[in-house]
Amino acid sequence: MKYYCNPVNINYRYQFNADQRKNGIAVCREAADPSMITFKGRYYIFASMTLGVWVSDDLVKWENHKLPSELPLYDYAPDVRVMGEYVYFCASKKGEKCDRYRTKDILNGPYEKIEGTFDFWDPNLFVDDDGKAYHIYSSEDNLTLQIAELADDYLSHTGKYIRIFPGGHNEAPAIFKKEGTYWMITSGCTGWDPNKARLLTADSMLGEWKQLPNPCVGEDADKTFGGQSTYILPLPEKGQFFFMADMWRPKSLADSRYIWLPVQFDDKGVPFIKWMDRWNFD
């Protein structure tokens, strides 16, 4: 039986976060904001400021592979989704138009560029059961979340969109759907300092969203266990959802890592996330 342990230990990349010529060596683990997908029988993790992608056959052993250079690999908070036959990739910029890309071969490409028309932060793409896709992102300097509908070919926006909780300072949206109800976990905007997660829900993607209490329970739940939401991976074959967060440790940035936890549901069907040092899908 395979167990998943927290915090997750993979071969993270590092970056200098100070001028070592003046301040000595100061590093932190990079690879924040991970997105994970399953594609053609394998698992892939994409992360910020990372030239490569981690690949695994079993969620336990991971290898890093270099990605094609045409991708914006030094942009932040990449989101990656399987939509139809393609894998779609986008990442965050402020003050510049954000392009999207798609491919049928993650490691070798080619990647087709889809010209962007606006800037966004912390993107999250979502494909509904009927094939309709939506682009969720933080905007207005992270003051407001927006949900924009994509065209049927996923190559442009239709012009239909909604703004969620204007001025609410939400970022890092992670969205999923269970039994006809949409759920979104977000974070406040406190930099490297962890904060209390937020749970949003709606009956339709472009409908009215309401906020529920913090979905995290147990010790350090008020700080999302020291992390911030990044992605929720549905695993239909297991009937479960996989919550991902990046764990930043402001006093020890060189030891920042990932958190992986199963999403559980109470007797009313409301999701919650409980800390576990180790767990498995059984």
N, C-alpha and C positions, 0 to 999 in steps of 0.2 A: 504494500500500500504506500502511495506517495503522499507526503505531507508538504504543505507550503508554510514556510516560516517567516515571521515578521521581526524586524524589517528585512526585506528581500536583499540578498547579497549577490549581485552580478558584477561583471567587470565594468563598472561605471567609468566614464571619462572624468577628467579633472580640468579645471581652468584656474588661471591666476585671477584673483579679484582685487589685487593691489599691485602697484608698481614695485616689483621686487628689488629694483635698483635703489629705491629710497626706503622702503618699508620692510625689507626682508621678504622671505617667501610666505605668501598667504594664498592658500588654495581652497577651493570648495569642489564638491562633487558636482559636475554638470549633469546634463541629461535630465533636466526637469521636465514636467508636463508630459509624461509618457502617454502615448496612445497605443493600444494593442488591438490587433485584428487576427482573425484566422482566414487564411487564403490558400486554397488548393492543398489543404491538409496540414499546413504549418502555421505556427504562431509567429507574429512579427511585432516588435516594439520599436516605435519611432519616438524620438525625444528632442527637446530643444538643443540647439547649438551642437549637434552631433552629426558628424559626417557619415555615419553608418547607421545600420539597423540591426537589432538583435533578432536572431532567428532560432526557433526551437521546434522540436517535434513533440515535446512532452511537457512543456512549461517548467521543466527543471534544469535541463542543460541548455545553455544559451551560447551562441557564437555571434560575434559582431562581423558584419560584412559592409564594405564600403558601398555607398549609394552613388548613382550617377551625378555628376557635378552640375547638371542643369537645374537641379532642385535648389530652392532657397534654404540651404541646410543650416545657415546661421541665423535664421529667423526663429522666433519663439513660439512655443505652444503649438506644435504641429498637430493637425487632426487628420486621421487617415481612416477611410471607410471603403468597404467593398460595396459597390453600387452597380448592379448588373454584372457585366463581364469584366468591369474595370475596378482598379483600386484608385481612389481619388485622394489627393494630398493637397493640403493647404496649411499655411502658417501665418503668424501674426506680424504685422508691422503697424506702427502709428505714424500717420502723416504721409503714407505712401500707399498706392493702390496694391492690394494683395492679389496675386495671381493664384489660380488653382492648376493642378496638374493631374493627369491620369495615365495609367499604364496597365498592361496585361502581364507584365513581367517586372516584379518589384526590384530584383537585384540587377538586372541587365538593361531594363528599359526597352525601347525608348519611352520617354515621358512626353505626352502631348500637352502643350501649354494652353490654358484657358485664360484669356486676358481678364484681369480684374477691373472693376469699375469704382471701388471704394476701399478704404482701409478698415480693418477690424482687429479685434484682440480676442484671444482664447476661443478660436472657432470650434464648433461641434456640429458635424453633419449627422443627419438622422434620416433613415429611410423607413417609411411606414409600411404597414402590411400590404397596402394597395400599390406600392411602388413609388408613391409620391415622396419627394425628398425635401428637406428643410435645412436651412443654414442658421444655426444658433450662434450668437457671438456677443461679446461685450463691446460697448460703444460709448461715445461721448466721454472719453477718458475714464472708462470703466464705471460710469455712473448708471448706465442703463443696459439691460439685456434686450436683444432684438431677435425675433424669429422671422426669417424671410423664406418664402416658398421658392423652390427651384422649378425650372421648366421640366417637362417630361423627359427631355434628353439630358438633363442635369448640367447643361452647358451654360445656362444663364439663369437670372432671377426673373420671376414673373411680374414683379412689382407689388405683390401682396406681402404684407409684413405686419407685425405687431411689435409694440414696445412693452416690455415687462418691468414693472416696478421702477419707473423713472426716478433717478436720484437715489436708488437703493444701494449703490456700490456693490454690485454682484459681479464676480468673475469666475473663471474655471467651471463653466457649466458642464455637467455630465448627465446625459438624458437616456431614458429607456422607457419601454412600454410593457405593461403586463395586464393581460385580461381586459383590454380596452381602455385602460387608464394610463396617462402619461405622467412620468415622474422625472424630476430634475433635481440634482444636488448641486449646489453652488457654494461659493466661498465669499466672505467679505474681503476687503482690500486692505491688508495690513502688511504687505511686503513679505519678508522672510518670517515674520512672527505668525504662528498658526492662530486660527480663530475658530469660532463655532460654525459648523456646517449649517446650511439652510436647505430645507426640503420644500420644493414647489410641486404642485400637481394641477392637472387640467383634464377635461374630458375630450378636448380636441387641441391639436397643435396651435391653431390660430384662434383659439377660444380664450376664455378668461382663466388666468392662472391665479392660484391662491397659495399662500405660504403656510406651512405646518411647522410644528416644533422641530428642533434639531434631531436628525435621524440617528445620530451616534449615541450609544448608550455605554455606561461603564466608566472606568477610570480614564481621565483625560478626554472624556467625550466633549467637554466644552472647548477643546482645542483640536478637535478632529484627530485625536491621538497623536498630535504633533505634526499633522500633514495637511494637505489641501487636495480636494477632489481634482482628478484629471480625466477620468474615463470610466465608463461602465461597459464591460464586455458581456453580451449575452452568450450563453452557451446552451443552445437549444437541445443538443443531444443529452445534456445533463439536467435540463429544466431549471437552470440556475443563472444568476447574474453575478458578475465578478467586479467588485469595486476596486479601483486603483487610485492611489494618492501618492504624491511625492512628499516625503518627510524631510523638512528643512530644520536643521538644528542651528539656530543663530549663534550660539556660543561655540559651536564646533562644526563649521560648515563643511569641513573635509570628511565628515561622517554622516552626511545627509544621504538618505536612501529612499526606497519605494515601500509602500504598504499595499498588500493585497488582502482583501477580505471578502467573504461571501455576503451578498445582500440577503437578508432574511425578512420575513413578513409576519406581522402579528395576526391575531384572530380576525381583525377587520381588513386585512389585506394591505396594511400600511407598511412600507419598507422601513427596516432599521438595520444598523450596522454595529456589530459588537466586536470589541477587540479580542483577538485570539493570537497567542504567541505562535501557535501552529494549528493547522486545520487541513481537512481534505474534503473532497466532494461527496463522500459517503456519510 
